[in-house]
């Protein structure tokens, strides 16, 4: 497995926002990639991540809102 960027358990990997994990799960804003659950602030971030998780997990990626 490639090196993965360090993220907090409640950090949106696309935009970097802090997310309420339970609310994200309840709204369908959580997904699992390579056995790790990621949570998102909104549908747009989920869709971007699902299209290309490697981009957002790359150690060189810098999230921006």
Secondary structure, 3 states (H helix, E strand, C coil): CCCCCCCCCCECCCCCCECCHHHHHHCCCEEEECCEEEECCCHHHHHHHHHCHHHHHCCCCCCCC
